[in-house]
Structure formats: C-alpha cells, structure tokens
Amino acid sequence: MSAPAEPEPCRTCQQFDLEEAVARTERDGSRATDCRVLRQRHVAAAHGE
C-alpha cells in the first residue's frame, strides 16, 4: 500500500507564506498578521477548508 500523493502546492498560498516570512524578518507584525488572515480567507474560499 502506497502513501497518498501530496496535493499540488497552491501558488497563492505559497505567495502568502513567503510574504509572511518576509514581514516577520522585517519585524513587521501587522503585515505578517495580514498575510495570515488573507491566506486563511483564500484557503476557505479556494480550497473549501
């Protein structure tokens, strides 16, 4: 029995993750929070989670 294949990464999710990482590096907590909120909204709308 093989492991289930991992889903194709979502480019939009990856962009939000990258932007959040940059914001954290720049110690911009507000922007990092915005990225997390926008990613959660995107996941709910686009991925149905």
PyMOL Python script that loads the backbone (N, CA, C, O; Angstrom):
from pymol import cmd

cmd.read_pdbstr("""\
ATOM      1  N   MET A   1       0.840  -1.176   0.000  1.00  0.00           N
ATOM      2  CA  MET A   1       0.000   0.000   0.000  1.00  0.00           C
ATOM      3  C   MET A   1       0.886   1.240   0.000  1.00  0.00           C
ATOM      4  O   MET A   1       1.785   1.359   0.833  1.00  0.00           O
ATOM      5  N   SER A   2       0.646   2.146  -0.908  1.00  0.00           N
ATOM      6  CA  SER A   2       1.482   3.346  -1.002  1.00  0.00           C
ATOM      7  C   SER A   2       0.825   4.519  -0.289  1.00  0.00           C
ATOM      8  O   SER A   2      -0.387   4.546  -0.073  1.00  0.00           O
ATOM      9  N   ALA A   3       1.659   5.482   0.066  1.00  0.00           N
ATOM     10  CA  ALA A   3       1.167   6.691   0.730  1.00  0.00           C
ATOM     11  C   ALA A   3       0.414   7.544  -0.286  1.00  0.00           C
ATOM     12  O   ALA A   3       0.767   7.552  -1.465  1.00  0.00           O
ATOM     13  N   PRO A   4      -0.614   8.259   0.154  1.00  0.00           N
ATOM     14  CA  PRO A   4      -1.339   9.126  -0.784  1.00  0.00           C
ATOM     15  C   PRO A   4      -0.426  10.231  -1.310  1.00  0.00           C
ATOM     16  O   PRO A   4       0.430  10.752  -0.593  1.00  0.00           O
ATOM     17  N   ALA A   5      -0.629  10.568  -2.563  1.00  0.00           N
ATOM     18  CA  ALA A   5       0.180  11.621  -3.180  1.00  0.00           C
ATOM     19  C   ALA A   5      -0.139  12.963  -2.531  1.00  0.00           C
ATOM     20  O   ALA A   5      -1.287  13.250  -2.191  1.00  0.00           O
ATOM     21  N   GLU A   6       0.894  13.773  -2.367  1.00  0.00           N
ATOM     22  CA  GLU A   6       0.684  15.106  -1.800  1.00  0.00           C
ATOM     23  C   GLU A   6       0.036  15.995  -2.856  1.00  0.00           C
ATOM     24  O   GLU A   6       0.385  15.910  -4.033  1.00  0.00           O
ATOM     25  N   PRO A   7      -0.897  16.841  -2.450  1.00  0.00           N
ATOM     26  CA  PRO A   7      -1.548  17.722  -3.424  1.00  0.00           C
ATOM     27  C   PRO A   7      -0.556  18.740  -3.988  1.00  0.00           C
ATOM     28  O   PRO A   7       0.440  19.089  -3.354  1.00  0.00           O
ATOM     29  N   GLU A   8      -0.857  19.192  -5.175  1.00  0.00           N
ATOM     30  CA  GLU A   8      -0.034  20.221  -5.816  1.00  0.00           C
ATOM     31  C   GLU A   8      -0.066  21.484  -4.959  1.00  0.00           C
ATOM     32  O   GLU A   8      -1.141  21.940  -4.567  1.00  0.00           O
ATOM     33  N   PRO A   9       1.108  22.054  -4.667  1.00  0.00           N
ATOM     34  CA  PRO A   9       1.109  23.277  -3.848  1.00  0.00           C
ATOM     35  C   PRO A   9       0.380  24.417  -4.569  1.00  0.00           C
ATOM     36  O   PRO A   9       0.496  24.575  -5.784  1.00  0.00           O
ATOM     37  N   CYS A  10      -0.349  25.183  -3.816  1.00  0.00           N
ATOM     38  CA  CYS A  10      -1.090  26.316  -4.363  1.00  0.00           C
ATOM     39  C   CYS A  10      -0.156  27.527  -4.414  1.00  0.00           C
ATOM     40  O   CYS A  10       0.440  27.906  -3.406  1.00  0.00           O
ATOM     41  N   ARG A  11      -0.040  28.116  -5.576  1.00  0.00           N
ATOM     42  CA  ARG A  11       0.861  29.262  -5.746  1.00  0.00           C
ATOM     43  C   ARG A  11       0.444  30.448  -4.870  1.00  0.00           C
ATOM     44  O   ARG A  11       1.297  31.138  -4.312  1.00  0.00           O
ATOM     45  N   THR A  12      -0.843  30.679  -4.752  1.00  0.00           N
ATOM     46  CA  THR A  12      -1.318  31.793  -3.926  1.00  0.00           C
ATOM     47  C   THR A  12      -0.963  31.563  -2.465  1.00  0.00           C
ATOM     48  O   THR A  12      -0.517  32.483  -1.780  1.00  0.00           O
ATOM     49  N   CYS A  13      -1.159  30.332  -1.984  1.00  0.00           N
ATOM     50  CA  CYS A  13      -0.785  30.008  -0.600  1.00  0.00           C
ATOM     51  C   CYS A  13       0.715  30.221  -0.396  1.00  0.00           C
ATOM     52  O   CYS A  13       1.141  30.776   0.617  1.00  0.00           O
ATOM     53  N   GLN A  14       1.501  29.777  -1.361  1.00  0.00           N
ATOM     54  CA  GLN A  14       2.951  29.942  -1.264  1.00  0.00           C
ATOM     55  C   GLN A  14       3.334  31.418  -1.226  1.00  0.00           C
ATOM     56  O   GLN A  14       4.245  31.799  -0.490  1.00  0.00           O
ATOM     57  N   GLN A  15       2.656  32.245  -2.003  1.00  0.00           N
ATOM     58  CA  GLN A  15       2.955  33.675  -2.011  1.00  0.00           C
ATOM     59  C   GLN A  15       2.630  34.313  -0.665  1.00  0.00           C
ATOM     60  O   GLN A  15       3.397  35.136  -0.166  1.00  0.00           O
ATOM     61  N   PHE A  16       1.501  33.939  -0.078  1.00  0.00           N
ATOM     62  CA  PHE A  16       1.161  34.461   1.253  1.00  0.00           C
ATOM     63  C   PHE A  16       2.185  34.003   2.292  1.00  0.00           C
ATOM     64  O   PHE A  16       2.580  34.784   3.157  1.00  0.00           O
ATOM     65  N   ASP A  17       2.617  32.737   2.213  1.00  0.00           N
ATOM     66  CA  ASP A  17       3.617  32.221   3.152  1.00  0.00           C
ATOM     67  C   ASP A  17       4.934  32.985   3.024  1.00  0.00           C
ATOM     68  O   ASP A  17       5.555  33.338   4.026  1.00  0.00           O
ATOM     69  N   LEU A  18       5.353  33.238   1.783  1.00  0.00           N
ATOM     70  CA  LEU A  18       6.596  33.971   1.554  1.00  0.00           C
ATOM     71  C   LEU A  18       6.485  35.396   2.072  1.00  0.00           C
ATOM     72  O   LEU A  18       7.395  35.886   2.740  1.00  0.00           O
ATOM     73  N   GLU A  19       5.389  36.058   1.772  1.00  0.00           N
ATOM     74  CA  GLU A  19       5.195  37.439   2.219  1.00  0.00           C
ATOM     75  C   GLU A  19       5.170  37.516   3.745  1.00  0.00           C
ATOM     76  O   GLU A  19       5.695  38.463   4.331  1.00  0.00           O
ATOM     77  N   GLU A  20       4.561  36.521   4.384  1.00  0.00           N
ATOM     78  CA  GLU A  20       4.542  36.493   5.849  1.00  0.00           C
ATOM     79  C   GLU A  20       5.957  36.318   6.402  1.00  0.00           C
ATOM     80  O   GLU A  20       6.330  36.967   7.379  1.00  0.00           O
ATOM     81  N   ALA A  21       6.737  35.446   5.779  1.00  0.00           N
ATOM     82  CA  ALA A  21       8.117  35.228   6.230  1.00  0.00           C
ATOM     83  C   ALA A  21       8.948  36.502   6.093  1.00  0.00           C
ATOM     84  O   ALA A  21       9.738  36.831   6.978  1.00  0.00           O
ATOM     85  N   VAL A  22       8.769  37.212   4.992  1.00  0.00           N
ATOM     86  CA  VAL A  22       9.486  38.475   4.789  1.00  0.00           C
ATOM     87  C   VAL A  22       9.070  39.479   5.855  1.00  0.00           C
ATOM     88  O   VAL A  22       9.917  40.162   6.432  1.00  0.00           O
ATOM     89  N   ALA A  23       7.790  39.570   6.115  1.00  0.00           N
ATOM     90  CA  ALA A  23       7.284  40.509   7.127  1.00  0.00           C
ATOM     91  C   ALA A  23       7.860  40.183   8.503  1.00  0.00           C
ATOM     92  O   ALA A  23       8.251  41.087   9.241  1.00  0.00           O
ATOM     93  N   ARG A  24       7.915  38.894   8.852  1.00  0.00           N
ATOM     94  CA  ARG A  24       8.495  38.511  10.148  1.00  0.00           C
ATOM     95  C   ARG A  24       9.969  38.884  10.207  1.00  0.00           C
ATOM     96  O   ARG A  24      10.444  39.371  11.233  1.00  0.00           O
ATOM     97  N   THR A  25      10.697  38.662   9.117  1.00  0.00           N
ATOM     98  CA  THR A  25      12.117  39.012   9.064  1.00  0.00           C
ATOM     99  C   THR A  25      12.311  40.507   9.269  1.00  0.00           C
ATOM    100  O   THR A  25      13.262  40.937   9.923  1.00  0.00           O
ATOM    101  N   GLU A  26      11.403  41.291   8.707  1.00  0.00           N
ATOM    102  CA  GLU A  26      11.472  42.749   8.834  1.00  0.00           C
ATOM    103  C   GLU A  26      10.809  43.240  10.121  1.00  0.00           C
ATOM    104  O   GLU A  26      10.688  44.445  10.341  1.00  0.00           O
ATOM    105  N   ARG A  27      10.386  42.308  10.962  1.00  0.00           N
ATOM    106  CA  ARG A  27       9.730  42.606  12.247  1.00  0.00           C
ATOM    107  C   ARG A  27       8.487  43.484  12.064  1.00  0.00           C
ATOM    108  O   ARG A  27       8.218  44.395  12.847  1.00  0.00           O
ATOM    109  N   ASP A  28       7.750  43.175  11.010  1.00  0.00           N
ATOM    110  CA  ASP A  28       6.503  43.883  10.718  1.00  0.00           C
ATOM    111  C   ASP A  28       5.338  42.963  11.084  1.00  0.00           C
ATOM    112  O   ASP A  28       4.771  42.279  10.232  1.00  0.00           O
ATOM    113  N   GLY A  29       4.999  42.965  12.367  1.00  0.00           N
ATOM    114  CA  GLY A  29       3.971  42.071  12.870  1.00  0.00           C
ATOM    115  C   GLY A  29       2.607  42.301  12.260  1.00  0.00           C
ATOM    116  O   GLY A  29       1.849  41.353  12.051  1.00  0.00           O
ATOM    117  N   SER A  30       2.287  43.545  11.973  1.00  0.00           N
ATOM    118  CA  SER A  30       0.992  43.867  11.384  1.00  0.00           C
ATOM    119  C   SER A  30       0.863  43.243   9.997  1.00  0.00           C
ATOM    120  O   SER A  30      -0.160  42.640   9.674  1.00  0.00           O
ATOM    121  N   ARG A  31       1.889  43.389   9.191  1.00  0.00           N
ATOM    122  CA  ARG A  31       1.849  42.816   7.837  1.00  0.00           C
ATOM    123  C   ARG A  31       1.837  41.293   7.894  1.00  0.00           C
ATOM    124  O   ARG A  31       1.154  40.649   7.097  1.00  0.00           O
ATOM    125  N   ALA A  32       2.587  40.709   8.832  1.00  0.00           N
ATOM    126  CA  ALA A  32       2.594  39.251   8.980  1.00  0.00           C
ATOM    127  C   ALA A  32       1.193  38.752   9.332  1.00  0.00           C
ATOM    128  O   ALA A  32       0.731  37.745   8.794  1.00  0.00           O
ATOM    129  N   THR A  33       0.526  39.460  10.232  1.00  0.00           N
ATOM    130  CA  THR A  33      -0.841  39.092  10.604  1.00  0.00           C
ATOM    131  C   THR A  33      -1.776  39.219   9.410  1.00  0.00           C
ATOM    132  O   THR A  33      -2.613  38.346   9.179  1.00  0.00           O
ATOM    133  N   ASP A  34      -1.638  40.295   8.657  1.00  0.00           N
ATOM    134  CA  ASP A  34      -2.462  40.475   7.455  1.00  0.00           C
ATOM    135  C   ASP A  34      -2.290  39.295   6.501  1.00  0.00           C
ATOM    136  O   ASP A  34      -3.266  38.799   5.939  1.00  0.00           O
ATOM    137  N   CYS A  35      -1.058  38.851   6.321  1.00  0.00           N
ATOM    138  CA  CYS A  35      -0.787  37.725   5.420  1.00  0.00           C
ATOM    139  C   CYS A  35      -1.467  36.453   5.907  1.00  0.00           C
ATOM    140  O   CYS A  35      -2.034  35.706   5.110  1.00  0.00           O
ATOM    141  N   ARG A  36      -1.411  36.205   7.215  1.00  0.00           N
ATOM    142  CA  ARG A  36      -2.055  35.009   7.770  1.00  0.00           C
ATOM    143  C   ARG A  36      -3.568  35.060   7.567  1.00  0.00           C
ATOM    144  O   ARG A  36      -4.184  34.064   7.188  1.00  0.00           O
ATOM    145  N   VAL A  37      -4.159  36.226   7.820  1.00  0.00           N
ATOM    146  CA  VAL A  37      -5.611  36.376   7.662  1.00  0.00           C
ATOM    147  C   VAL A  37      -6.006  36.203   6.197  1.00  0.00           C
ATOM    148  O   VAL A  37      -6.963  35.493   5.889  1.00  0.00           O
ATOM    149  N   LEU A  38      -5.276  36.846   5.305  1.00  0.00           N
ATOM    150  CA  LEU A  38      -5.593  36.736   3.880  1.00  0.00           C
ATOM    151  C   LEU A  38      -5.415  35.308   3.382  1.00  0.00           C
ATOM    152  O   LEU A  38      -6.192  34.848   2.544  1.00  0.00           O
ATOM    153  N   ARG A  39      -4.406  34.598   3.883  1.00  0.00           N
ATOM    154  CA  ARG A  39      -4.188  33.203   3.486  1.00  0.00           C
ATOM    155  C   ARG A  39      -5.342  32.339   3.981  1.00  0.00           C
ATOM    156  O   ARG A  39      -5.833  31.485   3.243  1.00  0.00           O
ATOM    157  N   GLN A  40      -5.779  32.548   5.214  1.00  0.00           N
ATOM    158  CA  GLN A  40      -6.901  31.773   5.752  1.00  0.00           C
ATOM    159  C   GLN A  40      -8.165  32.009   4.929  1.00  0.00           C
ATOM    160  O   GLN A  40      -8.908  31.070   4.642  1.00  0.00           O
ATOM    161  N   ARG A  41      -8.405  33.253   4.555  1.00  0.00           N
ATOM    162  CA  ARG A  41      -9.580  33.565   3.726  1.00  0.00           C
ATOM    163  C   ARG A  41      -9.468  32.887   2.364  1.00  0.00           C
ATOM    164  O   ARG A  41     -10.443  32.343   1.846  1.00  0.00           O
ATOM    165  N   HIS A  42      -8.265  32.929   1.792  1.00  0.00           N
ATOM    166  CA  HIS A  42      -8.037  32.289   0.498  1.00  0.00           C
ATOM    167  C   HIS A  42      -8.289  30.785   0.596  1.00  0.00           C
ATOM    168  O   HIS A  42      -8.964  30.209  -0.257  1.00  0.00           O
ATOM    169  N   VAL A  43      -7.748  30.154   1.632  1.00  0.00           N
ATOM    170  CA  VAL A  43      -7.916  28.704   1.807  1.00  0.00           C
ATOM    171  C   VAL A  43      -9.396  28.358   1.927  1.00  0.00           C
ATOM    172  O   VAL A  43      -9.860  27.395   1.316  1.00  0.00           O
ATOM    173  N   ALA A  44     -10.133  29.131   2.704  1.00  0.00           N
ATOM    174  CA  ALA A  44     -11.561  28.867   2.877  1.00  0.00           C
ATOM    175  C   ALA A  44     -12.317  29.014   1.556  1.00  0.00           C
ATOM    176  O   ALA A  44     -13.203  28.217   1.249  1.00  0.00           O
ATOM    177  N   ALA A  45     -11.965  30.028   0.785  1.00  0.00           N
ATOM    178  CA  ALA A  45     -12.683  30.299  -0.463  1.00  0.00           C
ATOM    179  C   ALA A  45     -12.255  29.370  -1.597  1.00  0.00           C
ATOM    180  O   ALA A  45     -13.098  28.862  -2.336  1.00  0.00           O
ATOM    181  N   ALA A  46     -10.962  29.150  -1.734  1.00  0.00           N
ATOM    182  CA  ALA A  46     -10.453  28.419  -2.890  1.00  0.00           C
ATOM    183  C   ALA A  46     -10.318  26.916  -2.654  1.00  0.00           C
ATOM    184  O   ALA A  46     -10.429  26.123  -3.590  1.00  0.00           O
ATOM    185  N   HIS A  47     -10.081  26.531  -1.411  1.00  0.00           N
ATOM    186  CA  HIS A  47      -9.820  25.119  -1.125  1.00  0.00           C
ATOM    187  C   HIS A  47     -10.941  24.463  -0.327  1.00  0.00           C
ATOM    188  O   HIS A  47     -10.931  23.249  -0.122  1.00  0.00           O
ATOM    189  N   GLY A  48     -11.896  25.255   0.118  1.00  0.00           N
ATOM    190  CA  GLY A  48     -13.033  24.721   0.841  1.00  0.00           C
ATOM    191  C   GLY A  48     -12.695  24.116   2.189  1.00  0.00           C
ATOM    192  O   GLY A  48     -13.373  23.199   2.652  1.00  0.00           O
ATOM    193  N   GLU A  49     -11.666  24.620   2.807  1.00  0.00           N
ATOM    194  CA  GLU A  49     -11.255  24.095   4.122  1.00  0.00           C
ATOM    195  C   GLU A  49     -11.631  25.044   5.218  1.00  0.00           C
ATOM    196  O   GLU A  49     -11.366  24.772   6.389  1.00  0.00           O
TER     197      GLU A  49
END
""", "prot")
cmd.dss("prot")
cmd.show_as("cartoon", "prot")
cmd.util.cbc("prot")
cmd.orient("prot")
